[in-house]
Amino acid sequence: MFTMDTTIDMIQTAKKEFVNTVFANNEKVAVALNQFVDAQTAYTKSAAKAGTEVATKLASEATKTVQDFAKFDYVKAVREFTESFSKNTKK
């Protein structure tokens, strides 16, 4: 998450510098645009955090699922199936 926040801050700071340079003569417009940039920053950081949390949870659950499959005794299951099938066909 550190990299995402740093990247977001870098881009938003560049936007603010642009606004302060272009609208240096009109402070009211610069203030309004900088408030908008601040709102964008807060939204983008929260969206990035939510996306990261979802991806982390999905990866965790996928790992658990794979581990559960790895614990399954396939040899035993095939043996039981074969024995059951053999008993049913011999009748």
N, C-alpha and C positions, 0 to 999 in steps of 0.2 A: 504494500500500500504506500510505502514511503516514496517509491518512484512515481506512482500516479499523482500523489499530492504535489510532489516537486514539479512534475511536468505541468500540472494544472496551474500551479502558482506562477510558473515561468510564463505561460501563455497569457494568463490574466494580467500579470504585471506589464507585459508588452502592450496589451490593449490599453491599460491605464496610461502608460507613457505616451501612446499614440494620441489618446483623447486629450491629455494635458498639453501635447505639442500642437495639435491641430486646433483645439478650442481654447488656446491660451488667452485670447482676447475676450472670450465669453465664458466667464467663470460659472454662471448658473447652468449652462449647458454641460460644461465639463463635470460639474458636481453630479448632475442627474445621470449622465452617462457612466460615471464611475460607480454610482450606486447600482446601476444596472449590471455593471461588470461584477460588483461584489455579490449580487444576487445570483448571477451565473456561476460564480465560483462556489458558492455554498451548495447550489443545486448539483453541479457537476461532481463535487467531492462526495456528496451523499449518494449520488447515482453510482459512482465508481466504487464506493464502499459496499453498497448493496450488491452490486454485480460480483465483487470479489467474495463476499460472504456466500452468495449462492454457488459460485463456482467451487469454493472450498468445501461446502456441504455436499455438493454433487460428487466431487472427487472422493471425499471421505466415505460416502455411501457406496460408491462404486468399488472402492477398496474392500469394504466390509463384505460386499456381495462376492467378489472374487475370492476372498479368504474363505467364505462359507462354502463355495463350490470346491475349493481345494481340500476342504475337510471331508467331503463326501467320499465314501468308500465305494468306488466304481466297481472294483473287483467283487466285493461282497454283493453288490446289487445285481451284477450280471450272473453271479453264481446262484443267487436266490431266484432270479427270473428263470434261469435255465432249469433249475430243479422244479420250479413250479410248472413250467411249460412241459417238462418231461413227464411229470406226474399226470397232468391233464390229458396228454396225448396217448398214454399207455392204457387208458380205460377202455 
